[in-house]
Amino acid sequence: MIIGLRTAFAGLAALALAGPFAATAHATPSDGVTGVILSRTTIGDTVYILREITIAPGGSTGWHYHDGTLYAVIRQGQLFHFDSSCEQDGSGGPSGFVERAGIGNVHIERNLGTEPQILDVLYVLPTGSPLSEDAPNPGCPFQ
């Protein structure tokens, strides 16, 4: 699956119409997260964004959800992904994972490791959507 995701990333990067842009994570509150948009293109009503996200040791994205589906590959570090029931719904690395769209899919990515976590993420969003939508902590004992 990782090979397929990397191939998809490469193909979409080739279609990109815009160059690199610096950005930071939009989840609230995030801690120790930086992001760089590597490519962006719009086809019809859908925008495809390839982004590199780095989460420092001890950092997290904050609780959030997306208006479209995300496809991610962990390039460095381990996956510590939690859903709104406070359950870890992904761990390990390197691996790939998918984040489904919608408010019913609130989640947080935490770096519980000792090295920076680097993710390559393909966002498939409706045109005009933000990269993420802030969400309150659903009641989990951690942020």
LONU-109355 format. One record per residue: residue in one letter; residue number from 1; x, y, z negated of N, C-alpha, C, O in turn. Coordinates in Angstrom, 3 decimals. Layout:
<atoms>
+-----+-----+----------+----------+----------+----------+----------+----------+----------+----------+----------+----------+----------+----------+
! res !   n !       nx !       ny !       nz !      cax !      cay !      caz !       cx !       cy !       cz !       ox !       oy !       oz !
+-----+-----+----------+----------+----------+----------+----------+----------+----------+----------+----------+----------+----------+----------+
!   a ! NUM !        X !        Y !        Z !        X !        Y !        Z !        X !        Y !        Z !        X !        Y !        Z !
...
+-----+-----+----------+----------+----------+----------+----------+----------+----------+----------+----------+----------+----------+----------+
</atoms>
This chain:
<atoms>
+-----+-----+----------+----------+----------+----------+----------+----------+----------+----------+----------+----------+----------+----------+
! res !   n !       nx !       ny !       nz !      cax !      cay !      caz !       cx !       cy !       cz !       ox !       oy !       oz !
+-----+-----+----------+----------+----------+----------+----------+----------+----------+----------+----------+----------+----------+----------+
!   m !   1 !    0.815 !   -1.193 !    0.000 !    0.000 !    0.000 !    0.000 !    0.858 !    1.256 !    0.000 !    0.513 !    2.239 !    0.655 !
!   i !   2 !    1.978 !    1.236 !   -0.731 !    2.846 !    2.414 !   -0.784 !    3.368 !    2.734 !    0.600 !    3.417 !    3.904 !    0.978 !
!   i !   3 !    3.762 !    1.725 !    1.369 !    4.274 !    1.961 !    2.722 !    3.206 !    2.664 !    3.549 !    3.511 !    3.615 !    4.270 !
!   g !   4 !    1.957 !    2.208 !    3.456 !    0.873 !    2.827 !    4.208 !    0.641 !    4.276 !    3.808 !    0.409 !    5.128 !    4.665 !
!   l !   5 !    0.701 !    4.560 !    2.504 !    0.517 !    5.938 !    2.042 !    1.653 !    6.825 !    2.528 !    1.417 !    7.964 !    2.931 !
!   r !   6 !    2.881 !    6.320 !    2.496 !    4.006 !    7.121 !    2.965 !    3.886 !    7.396 !    4.456 !    4.210 !    8.493 !    4.910 !
!   t !   7 !    3.424 !    6.414 !    5.220 !    3.225 !    6.611 !    6.649 !    2.153 !    7.673 !    6.884 !    2.303 !    8.527 !    7.759 !
!   a !   8 !    1.067 !    7.621 !    6.099 !    0.004 !    8.620 !    6.225 !    0.531 !   10.004 !    5.879 !    0.214 !   10.978 !    6.561 !
!   f !   9 !    1.338 !   10.097 !    4.820 !    1.922 !   11.382 !    4.449 !    2.767 !   11.931 !    5.591 !    2.661 !   13.108 !    5.936 !
!   a !  10 !    3.599 !   11.087 !    6.174 !    4.483 !   11.537 !    7.249 !    3.677 !   12.023 !    8.446 !    4.006 !   13.047 !    9.045 !
!   g !  11 !    2.624 !   11.293 !    8.796 !    1.789 !   11.695 !    9.921 !    1.085 !   13.015 !    9.673 !    1.025 !   13.863 !   10.563 !
!   l !  12 !    0.550 !   13.201 !    8.472 !   -0.124 !   14.452 !    8.166 !    0.860 !   15.605 !    8.071 !    0.531 !   16.733 !    8.439 !
!   a !  13 !    2.049 !   15.339 !    7.588 !    3.064 !   16.393 !    7.537 !    3.396 !   16.872 !    8.944 !    3.624 !   18.061 !    9.163 !
!   a !  14 !    3.422 !   15.948 !    9.890 !    3.711 !   16.327 !   11.276 !    2.600 !   17.196 !   11.858 !    2.855 !   18.025 !   12.731 !
!   l !  15 !    1.373 !   17.013 !   11.381 !    0.246 !   17.809 !   11.853 !    0.168 !   19.182 !   11.190 !   -0.584 !   20.050 !   11.633 !
!   a !  16 !    0.939 !   19.369 !   10.139 !    0.822 !   20.580 !    9.331 !    1.043 !   21.837 !   10.164 !    1.915 !   21.889 !   11.031 !
!   l !  17 !    0.239 !   22.834 !    9.879 !    0.337 !   24.094 !   10.601 !    1.057 !   25.157 !    9.791 !    1.446 !   26.189 !   10.338 !
!   a !  18 !    1.243 !   24.925 !    8.493 !    1.872 !   25.930 !    7.637 !    3.114 !   25.351 !    6.990 !    3.234 !   24.138 !    6.818 !
!   g !  19 !    4.030 !   26.228 !    6.636 !    5.274 !   25.828 !    5.998 !    5.103 !   25.658 !    4.509 !    3.983 !   25.670 !    3.998 !
!   p !  20 !    6.236 !   25.497 !    3.797 !    6.194 !   25.276 !    2.353 !    5.665 !   26.493 !    1.595 !    5.935 !   27.637 !    1.962 !
!   f !  21 !    4.917 !   26.226 !    0.543 !    4.422 !   27.261 !   -0.352 !    4.641 !   26.789 !   -1.773 !    4.402 !   25.619 !   -2.071 !
!   a !  22 !    5.088 !   27.660 !   -2.656 !    5.237 !   27.307 !   -4.065 !    3.871 !   27.416 !   -4.732 !    3.082 !   28.303 !   -4.405 !
!   a !  23 !    3.598 !   26.519 !   -5.659 !    2.346 !   26.550 !   -6.395 !    2.547 !   25.873 !   -7.738 !    3.515 !   25.138 !   -7.929 !
!   t !  24 !    1.650 !   26.116 !   -8.653 !    1.666 !   25.425 !   -9.930 !    0.358 !   24.687 !  -10.085 !   -0.613 !   24.963 !   -9.380 !
!   a !  25 !    0.336 !   23.754 !  -11.005 !   -0.879 !   22.978 !  -11.224 !   -1.988 !   23.898 !  -11.721 !   -1.719 !   24.879 !  -12.414 !
!   h !  26 !   -3.238 !   23.581 !  -11.367 !   -4.359 !   24.429 !  -11.725 !   -5.188 !   23.878 !  -12.881 !   -6.117 !   24.546 !  -13.335 !
!   a !  27 !   -4.881 !   22.693 !  -13.364 !   -5.647 !   22.122 !  -14.464 !   -5.380 !   22.914 !  -15.732 !   -4.319 !   23.522 !  -15.877 !
!   t !  28 !   -6.350 !   22.911 !  -16.663 !   -6.211 !   23.693 !  -17.888 !   -6.369 !   22.799 !  -19.095 !   -7.305 !   22.000 !  -19.119 !
!   p !  29 !   -5.523 !   22.880 !  -20.088 !   -4.223 !   23.532 !  -19.985 !   -3.183 !   22.538 !  -19.493 !   -3.097 !   21.423 !  -20.008 !
!   s !  30 !   -2.414 !   22.921 !  -18.527 !   -1.313 !   22.066 !  -18.089 !   -0.074 !   22.471 !  -18.865 !   -0.007 !   23.566 !  -19.423 !
!   d !  31 !    0.899 !   21.585 !  -18.896 !    2.129 !   21.861 !  -19.624 !    3.272 !   21.145 !  -18.924 !    3.251 !   19.921 !  -18.793 !
!   g !  32 !    4.261 !   21.893 !  -18.476 !    5.426 !   21.284 !  -17.853 !    5.180 !   20.767 !  -16.455 !    5.851 !   19.832 !  -16.018 !
!   v !  33 !    4.216 !   21.364 !  -15.730 !    3.850 !   20.894 !  -14.390 !    4.181 !   21.965 !  -13.362 !    3.836 !   23.134 !  -13.534 !
!   t !  34 !    4.852 !   21.556 !  -12.290 !    5.089 !   22.444 !  -11.155 !    4.703 !   21.695 !   -9.889 !    4.707 !   20.464 !   -9.858 !
!   g !  35 !    4.374 !   22.436 !   -8.859 !    4.002 !   21.826 !   -7.590 !    4.447 !   22.664 !   -6.421 !    4.515 !   23.890 !   -6.507 !
!   v !  36 !    4.751 !   21.990 !   -5.319 !    5.128 !   22.654 !   -4.084 !    4.296 !   22.049 !   -2.960 !    4.294 !   20.832 !   -2.771 !
!   i !  37 !    3.593 !   22.892 !   -2.218 !    2.843 !   22.411 !   -1.060 !    3.835 !   22.230 !    0.078 !    4.501 !   23.179 !    0.491 !
!   l !  38 !    3.928 !   21.002 !    0.580 !    4.854 !   20.668 !    1.655 !    4.235 !   20.869 !    3.027 !    4.922 !   21.244 !    3.977 !
!   s !  39 !    2.934 !   20.620 !    3.129 !    2.238 !   20.831 !    4.399 !    0.749 !   20.982 !    4.145 !    0.213 !   20.535 !    3.132 !
!   r !  40 !    0.098 !   21.635 !    5.111 !   -1.342 !   21.886 !    5.000 !   -1.900 !   21.995 !    6.410 !   -1.337 !   22.681 !    7.263 !
!   t !  41 !   -3.010 !   21.312 !    6.646 !   -3.698 !   21.455 !    7.922 !   -5.194 !   21.252 !    7.700 !   -5.613 !   20.548 !    6.781 !
!   t !  42 !   -5.985 !   21.883 !    8.557 !   -7.434 !   21.748 !    8.485 !   -7.924 !   21.122 !    9.773 !   -7.566 !   21.549 !   10.870 !
!   i !  43 !   -8.753 !   20.100 !    9.616 !   -9.384 !   19.443 !   10.756 !  -10.877 !   19.425 !   10.470 !  -11.337 !   18.744 !    9.554 !
!   g !  44 !  -11.621 !   20.172 !   11.254 !  -13.063 !   20.266 !   11.012 !  -13.326 !   20.916 !    9.667 !  -12.819 !   22.002 !    9.384 !
!   d !  45 !  -14.121 !   20.251 !    8.834 !  -14.478 !   20.773 !    7.513 !  -13.595 !   20.208 !    6.406 !  -13.936 !   20.312 !    5.227 !
!   t !  46 !  -12.460 !   19.611 !    6.777 !  -11.591 !   18.967 !    5.796 !  -10.188 !   19.553 !    5.863 !   -9.632 !   19.749 !    6.944 !
!   v !  47 !   -9.622 !   19.830 !    4.687 !   -8.242 !   20.306 !    4.607 !   -7.392 !   19.171 !    4.021 !   -7.785 !   18.510 !    3.060 !
!   y !  48 !   -6.224 !   18.968 !    4.624 !   -5.269 !   17.947 !    4.190 !   -4.039 !   18.681 !    3.656 !   -3.400 !   19.449 !    4.375 !
!   i !  49 !   -3.723 !   18.435 !    2.400 !   -2.595 !   19.112 !    1.763 !   -1.656 !   18.049 !    1.204 !   -2.067 !   17.186 !    0.429 !
!   l !  50 !   -0.404 !   18.121 !    1.603 !    0.627 !   17.240 !    1.053 !    1.408 !   18.060 !    0.045 !    1.951 !   19.113 !    0.379 !
!   r !  51 !    1.464 !   17.578 !   -1.192 !    2.053 !   18.354 !   -2.290 !    2.965 !   17.477 !   -3.134 !    2.643 !   16.326 !   -3.431 !
!   e !  52 !    4.092 !   18.031 !   -3.510 !    4.983 !   17.368 !   -4.457 !    4.716 !   17.966 !   -5.828 !    4.777 !   19.183 !   -6.004 !
!   i !  53 !    4.418 !   17.107 !   -6.801 !    4.126 !   17.550 !   -8.164 !    5.177 !   16.957 !   -9.090 !    5.474 !   15.764 !   -9.026 !
!   t !  54 !    5.738 !   17.802 !   -9.954 !    6.701 !   17.348 !  -10.949 !    6.129 !   17.622 !  -12.333 !    5.696 !   18.734 !  -12.635 !
!   i !  55 !    6.135 !   16.581 !  -13.173 !    5.670 !   16.708 !  -14.554 !    6.859 !   16.402 !  -15.461 !    7.411 !   15.302 !  -15.423 !
!   a !  56 !    7.246 !   17.382 !  -16.274 !    8.381 !   17.221 !  -17.183 !    8.053 !   16.202 !  -18.271 !    6.881 !   15.982 !  -18.576 !
!   p !  57 !    9.075 !   15.579 !  -18.860 !    8.818 !   14.679 !  -19.994 !    8.000 !   15.404 !  -21.068 !    8.321 !   16.529 !  -21.450 !
!   g !  58 !    6.955 !   14.757 !  -21.541 !    6.064 !   15.359 !  -22.526 !    4.994 !   16.255 !  -21.926 !    4.123 !   16.732 !  -22.654 !
!   g !  59 !    5.031 !   16.499 !  -20.624 !    4.067 !   17.378 !  -19.966 !    2.800 !   16.649 !  -19.551 !    2.723 !   15.421 !  -19.607 !
!   s !  60 !    1.807 !   17.428 !  -19.133 !    0.557 !   16.850 !  -18.629 !   -0.130 !   17.832 !  -17.690 !    0.139 !   19.033 !  -17.713 !
!   t !  61 !   -1.024 !   17.295 !  -16.867 !   -1.777 !   18.119 !  -15.912 !   -2.921 !   18.867 !  -16.561 !   -3.443 !   19.814 !  -15.972 !
!   g !  62 !   -3.323 !   18.476 !  -17.746 !   -4.556 !   18.983 !  -18.327 !   -5.727 !   18.223 !  -17.716 !   -5.579 !   17.578 !  -16.677 !
!   w !  63 !   -6.875 !   18.296 !  -18.350 !   -8.060 !   17.586 !  -17.872 !   -8.622 !   18.315 !  -16.656 !   -8.762 !   19.538 !  -16.663 !
!   h !  64 !   -8.941 !   17.554 !  -15.613 !   -9.434 !   18.146 !  -14.374 !  -10.090 !   17.073 !  -13.510 !  -10.052 !   15.886 !  -13.831 !
!   y !  65 !  -10.689 !   17.516 !  -12.412 !  -11.215 !   16.629 !  -11.378 !  -11.005 !   17.314 !  -10.044 !  -10.570 !   18.464 !   -9.993 !
!   h !  66 !  -11.313 !   16.616 !   -8.967 !  -11.094 !   17.135 !   -7.618 !  -12.391 !   17.061 !   -6.807 !  -13.225 !   16.185 !   -7.038 !
!   d !  67 !  -12.550 !   17.977 !   -5.868 !  -13.723 !   17.989 !   -4.989 !  -13.588 !   17.013 !   -3.822 !  -14.549 !   16.787 !   -3.086 !
!   g !  68 !  -12.409 !   16.440 !   -3.652 !  -12.143 !   15.449 !   -2.608 !  -11.257 !   14.354 !   -3.160 !  -10.851 !   14.401 !   -4.321 !
!   t !  69 !  -10.961 !   13.386 !   -2.346 !  -10.134 !   12.248 !   -2.756 !   -8.650 !   12.593 !   -2.660 !   -8.221 !   13.297 !   -1.746 !
!   l !  70 !   -7.877 !   12.086 !   -3.617 !   -6.422 !   12.252 !   -3.611 !   -5.763 !   10.886 !   -3.511 !   -6.229 !    9.907 !   -4.095 !
!   y !  71 !   -4.671 !   10.840 !   -2.760 !   -3.862 !    9.630 !   -2.613 !   -2.459 !    9.988 !   -3.096 !   -1.849 !   10.927 !   -2.584 !
!   a !  72 !   -1.946 !    9.253 !   -4.072 !   -0.668 !    9.616 !   -4.676 !    0.304 !    8.446 !   -4.692 !   -0.084 !    7.284 !   -4.809 !
!   v !  73 !    1.580 !    8.794 !   -4.571 !    2.669 !    7.837 !   -4.707 !    3.609 !    8.395 !   -5.763 !    3.970 !    9.571 !   -5.715 !
!   i !  74 !    4.004 !    7.565 !   -6.711 !    4.957 !    7.978 !   -7.724 !    6.349 !    7.752 !   -7.161 !    6.756 !    6.612 !   -6.933 !
!   r !  75 !    7.072 !    8.828 !   -6.939 !    8.418 !    8.744 !   -6.395 !    9.442 !    8.517 !   -7.505 !   10.451 !    7.840 !   -7.303 !
!   q !  76 !    9.174 !    9.085 !   -8.670 !   10.092 !    8.938 !   -9.803 !    9.281 !    8.927 !  -11.086 !    8.284 !    9.638 !  -11.204 !
!   g !  77 !    9.709 !    8.119 !  -12.047 !    9.037 !    8.064 !  -13.339 !    7.956 !    7.004 !  -13.355 !    7.896 !    6.141 !  -12.480 !
!   q !  78 !    7.109 !    7.082 !  -14.358 !    6.042 !    6.111 !  -14.538 !    4.688 !    6.805 !  -14.581 !    4.586 !    7.982 !  -14.929 !
!   l !  79 !    3.655 !    6.059 !  -14.222 !    2.288 !    6.558 !  -14.204 !    1.648 !    6.389 !  -15.584 !    1.649 !    5.297 !  -16.152 !
!   f !  80 !    1.104 !    7.485 !  -16.112 !    0.316 !    7.456 !  -17.345 !   -0.937 !    8.282 !  -17.073 !   -0.991 !    9.471 !  -17.388 !
!   h !  81 !   -1.928 !    7.648 !  -16.493 !   -3.147 !    8.295 !  -15.999 !   -4.304 !    7.843 !  -16.877 !   -4.493 !    6.644 !  -17.082 !
!   f !  82 !   -5.085 !    8.791 !  -17.399 !   -6.178 !    8.479 !  -18.312 !   -7.489 !    9.026 !  -17.765 !   -7.529 !   10.126 !  -17.214 !
!   d !  83 !   -8.574 !    8.245 !  -17.922 !   -9.892 !    8.684 !  -17.472 !  -10.659 !    9.326 !  -18.623 !  -10.133 !    9.456 !  -19.728 !
!   s !  84 !  -11.896 !    9.722 !  -18.365 !  -12.679 !   10.461 !  -19.353 !  -13.125 !    9.615 !  -20.542 !  -13.634 !   10.162 !  -21.521 !
!   s !  85 !  -12.946 !    8.294 !  -20.482 !  -13.256 !    7.451 !  -21.637 !  -12.027 !    7.300 !  -22.536 !  -12.043 !    6.516 !  -23.485 !
!   c !  86 !  -10.961 !    8.053 !  -22.235 !   -9.698 !    8.053 !  -22.987 !   -8.889 !    6.790 !  -22.753 !   -7.889 !    6.557 !  -23.432 !
!   e !  87 !   -9.314 !    5.971 !  -21.797 !   -8.601 !    4.746 !  -21.476 !   -7.552 !    5.020 !  -20.411 !   -7.771 !    5.796 !  -19.481 !
!   q !  88 !   -6.417 !    4.370 !  -20.568 !   -5.379 !    4.478 !  -19.551 !   -5.832 !    3.646 !  -18.361 !   -5.974 !    2.428 !  -18.467 !
!   d !  89 !   -6.061 !    4.308 !  -17.216 !   -6.549 !    3.595 !  -16.036 !   -5.442 !    3.401 !  -15.014 !   -5.708 !    3.051 !  -13.864 !
!   g !  90 !   -4.214 !    3.625 !  -15.424 !   -3.067 !    3.364 !  -14.571 !   -1.802 !    3.494 !  -15.385 !   -1.685 !    4.385 !  -16.225 !
!   s !  91 !   -0.861 !    2.613 !  -15.141 !    0.429 !    2.717 !  -15.810 !    1.473 !    2.031 !  -14.952 !    1.151 !    1.267 !  -14.042 !
!   g !  92 !    2.720 !    2.315 !  -15.257 !    3.816 !    1.692 !  -14.526 !    4.373 !    2.610 !  -13.466 !    4.113 !    3.813 !  -13.470 !
!   g !  93 !    5.134 !    2.043 !  -12.563 !    5.716 !    2.816 !  -11.490 !    6.934 !    2.094 !  -10.954 !    7.456 !    1.232 !  -11.661 !
!   p !  94 !    7.421 !    2.373 !   -9.777 !    6.709 !    3.256 !   -8.846 !    5.503 !    2.543 !   -8.245 !    5.535 !    1.332 !   -8.028 !
!   s !  95 !    4.475 !    3.274 !   -7.986 !    3.261 !    2.697 !   -7.418 !    2.440 !    3.805 !   -6.784 !    2.795 !    4.982 !   -6.855 !
!   g !  96 !    1.356 !    3.418 !   -6.175 !    0.430 !    4.373 !   -5.601 !   -0.899 !    4.275 !   -6.314 !   -1.212 !    3.250 !   -6.919 !
!   f !  97 !   -1.682 !    5.339 !   -6.246 !   -3.012 !    5.306 !   -6.837 !   -3.909 !    6.291 !   -6.107 !   -3.432 !    7.157 !   -5.373 !
!   v !  98 !   -5.206 !    6.152 !   -6.314 !   -6.209 !    6.999 !   -5.679 !   -7.036 !    7.660 !   -6.774 !   -7.417 !    7.013 !   -7.749 !
!   e !  99 !   -7.315 !    8.955 !   -6.608 !   -8.226 !    9.652 !   -7.509 !   -9.477 !    9.993 !   -6.724 !   -9.416 !   10.685 !   -5.707 !
!   r ! 100 !  -10.615 !    9.504 !   -7.201 !  -11.886 !    9.750 !   -6.524 !  -12.404 !   11.146 !   -6.824 !  -12.044 !   11.761 !   -7.828 !
!   a ! 101 !  -13.246 !   11.626 !   -5.941 !  -13.795 !   12.977 !   -6.036 !  -14.939 !   13.064 !   -7.030 !  -15.626 !   12.079 !   -7.303 !
!   g ! 102 !  -15.130 !   14.264 !   -7.565 !  -16.324 !   14.575 !   -8.333 !  -16.114 !   14.720 !   -9.822 !  -15.156 !   14.203 !  -10.396 !
!   i ! 103 !  -17.049 !   15.446 !  -10.434 !  -16.990 !   15.733 !  -11.861 !  -17.076 !   14.459 !  -12.707 !  -16.644 !   14.455 !  -13.859 !
!   g ! 104 !  -17.617 !   13.404 !  -12.158 !  -17.675 !   12.124 !  -12.869 !  -16.333 !   11.411 !  -12.936 !  -16.229 !   10.332 !  -13.518 !
!   n ! 105 !  -15.319 !   12.003 !  -12.349 !  -13.984 !   11.399 !  -12.332 !  -12.953 !   12.310 !  -13.001 !  -11.861 !   12.510 !  -12.467 !
!   v ! 106 !  -13.295 !   12.856 !  -14.159 !  -12.379 !   13.698 !  -14.921 !  -11.217 !   12.835 !  -15.406 !  -11.408 !   11.694 !  -15.829 !
!   h ! 107 !  -10.010 !   13.397 !  -15.339 !   -8.825 !   12.627 !  -15.712 !   -7.683 !   13.557 !  -16.102 !   -7.758 !   14.775 !  -15.943 !
!   i ! 108 !   -6.624 !   12.938 !  -16.619 !   -5.406 !   13.648 !  -16.980 !   -4.225 !   12.742 !  -16.647 !   -4.302 !   11.523 !  -16.804 !
!   e ! 109 !   -3.151 !   13.337 !  -16.193 !   -1.889 !   12.624 !  -15.960 !   -0.910 !   13.150 !  -16.993 !   -0.683 !   14.357 !  -17.077 !
!   r ! 110 !   -0.327 !   12.249 !  -17.784 !    0.632 !   12.630 !  -18.812 !    1.970 !   11.972 !  -18.513 !    2.012 !   10.835 !  -18.045 !
!   n ! 111 !    3.052 !   12.674 !  -18.777 !    4.376 !   12.070 !  -18.642 !    4.855 !   11.687 !  -20.029 !    5.338 !   12.530 !  -20.784 !
!   l ! 112 !    4.720 !   10.412 !  -20.360 !    5.133 !    9.890 !  -21.657 !    6.544 !    9.324 !  -21.597 !    7.034 !    8.763 !  -22.576 !
!   g ! 113 !    7.200 !    9.471 !  -20.446 !    8.550 !    8.950 !  -20.249 !    9.617 !    9.958 !  -20.633 !    9.333 !   11.019 !  -21.189 !
!   t ! 114 !   10.851 !    9.597 !  -20.321 !   11.999 !   10.432 !  -20.679 !   12.617 !   11.151 !  -19.485 !   13.567 !   11.916 !  -19.651 !
!   e ! 115 !   12.095 !   10.918 !  -18.293 !   12.595 !   11.600 !  -17.108 !   11.441 !   12.309 !  -16.413 !   10.286 !   11.930 !  -16.603 !
!   p ! 116 !   11.732 !   13.330 !  -15.611 !   10.646 !   13.992 !  -14.876 !    9.893 !   12.992 !  -13.996 !   10.490 !   12.098 !  -13.395 !
!   q ! 117 !    8.607 !   13.157 !  -13.935 !    7.758 !   12.339 !  -13.067 !    7.527 !   13.136 !  -11.788 !    7.115 !   14.294 !  -11.842 !
!   i ! 118 !    7.792 !   12.518 !  -10.640 !    7.587 !   13.191 !   -9.363 !    6.558 !   12.408 !   -8.564 !    6.717 !   11.211 !   -8.325 !
!   l ! 119 !    5.506 !   13.098 !   -8.156 !    4.419 !   12.502 !   -7.389 !    4.352 !   13.148 !   -6.011 !    4.515 !   14.362 !   -5.883 !
!   d ! 120 !    4.114 !   12.346 !   -4.988 !    3.763 !   12.853 !   -3.662 !    2.265 !   12.640 !   -3.538 !    1.791 !   11.506 !   -3.602 !
!   v ! 121 !    1.513 !   13.726 !   -3.360 !    0.054 !   13.648 !   -3.398 !   -0.534 !   14.210 !   -2.106 !   -0.187 !   15.310 !   -1.675 !
!   l ! 122 !   -1.418 !   13.444 !   -1.507 !   -2.184 !   13.895 !   -0.349 !   -3.588 !   14.235 !   -0.823 !   -4.327 !   13.354 !   -1.263 !
!   y ! 123 !   -3.962 !   15.519 !   -0.736 !   -5.301 !   15.984 !   -1.089 !   -6.140 !   15.967 !    0.184 !   -5.712 !   16.488 !    1.214 !
!   v ! 124 !   -7.318 !   15.381 !    0.123 !   -8.279 !   15.395 !    1.232 !   -9.523 !   16.088 !    0.673 !  -10.348 !   15.468 !    0.002 !
!   l ! 125 !   -9.640 !   17.385 !    0.964 !  -10.635 !   18.231 !    0.311 !  -11.567 !   18.901 !    1.315 !  -11.186 !   19.133 !    2.462 !
!   p ! 126 !  -12.786 !   19.211 !    0.885 !  -13.633 !   20.054 !    1.720 !  -12.963 !   21.424 !    1.864 !  -12.376 !   21.931 !    0.908 !
!   t ! 127 !  -13.049 !   22.016 !    3.042 !  -12.459 !   23.328 !    3.281 !  -12.964 !   24.320 !    2.240 !  -14.159 !   24.381 !    1.949 !
!   g ! 128 !  -12.039 !   25.093 !    1.686 !  -12.387 !   26.100 !    0.695 !  -12.344 !   25.619 !   -0.743 !  -12.507 !   26.420 !   -1.664 !
!   s ! 129 !  -12.129 !   24.338 !   -0.956 !  -12.071 !   23.807 !   -2.324 !  -10.712 !   24.102 !   -2.957 !   -9.700 !   24.153 !   -2.259 !
!   p ! 130 !  -10.687 !   24.299 !   -4.285 !   -9.401 !   24.441 !   -4.967 !   -8.715 !   23.072 !   -5.055 !   -9.339 !   22.037 !   -4.825 !
!   l ! 131 !   -7.430 !   23.088 !   -5.390 !   -6.713 !   21.820 !   -5.555 !   -7.312 !   20.981 !   -6.666 !   -7.362 !   19.756 !   -6.560 !
!   s ! 132 !   -7.768 !   21.625 !   -7.730 !   -8.415 !   20.912 !   -8.828 !   -9.417 !   21.830 !   -9.503 !   -9.368 !   23.051 !   -9.357 !
!   e ! 133 !  -10.323 !   21.216 !  -10.240 !  -11.335 !   21.937 !  -11.009 !  -11.053 !   21.670 !  -12.483 !  -10.948 !   20.514 !  -12.892 !
!   d ! 134 !  -10.931 !   22.729 !  -13.286 !  -10.700 !   22.578 !  -14.714 !  -11.850 !   21.820 !  -15.365 !  -13.006 !   21.934 !  -14.956 !
!   a ! 135 !  -11.504 !   21.044 !  -16.389 !  -12.517 !   20.325 !  -17.155 !  -12.094 !   20.321 !  -18.618 !  -10.902 !   20.278 !  -18.922 !
!   p ! 136 !  -13.068 !   20.365 !  -19.525 !  -12.707 !   20.297 !  -20.939 !  -12.267 !   18.883 !  -21.312 !  -12.614 !   17.910 !  -20.641 !
!   n ! 137 !  -11.505 !   18.793 !  -22.384 !  -11.138 !   17.487 !  -22.927 !  -12.445 !   16.755 !  -23.248 !  -13.282 !   17.296 !  -23.971 !
!   p ! 138 !  -12.638 !   15.539 !  -22.727 !  -13.886 !   14.821 !  -22.943 !  -13.994 !   14.220 !  -24.349 !  -14.900 !   13.428 !  -24.606 !
!   g ! 139 !  -13.099 !   14.579 !  -25.249 !  -13.167 !   14.086 !  -26.612 !  -12.029 !   13.136 !  -26.962 !  -12.088 !   12.445 !  -27.979 !
!   c ! 140 !  -11.019 !   13.096 !  -26.147 !   -9.874 !   12.222 !  -26.404 !   -8.976 !   12.841 !  -27.465 !   -8.885 !   14.065 !  -27.555 !
!   p ! 141 !   -8.310 !   12.014 !  -28.273 !   -7.473 !   12.532 !  -29.356 !   -6.150 !   13.135 !  -28.879 !   -5.319 !   13.526 !  -29.698 !
!   f ! 142 !   -5.952 !   13.211 !  -27.580 !   -4.716 !   13.780 !  -27.023 !   -5.098 !   14.785 !  -25.949 !   -6.221 !   14.768 !  -25.443 !
!   q ! 143 !   -4.170 !   15.650 !  -25.607 !   -4.421 !   16.639 !  -24.557 !   -3.633 !   16.308 !  -23.336 !   -3.709 !   17.026 !  -22.339 !
+-----+-----+----------+----------+----------+----------+----------+----------+----------+----------+----------+----------+----------+----------+
</atoms>
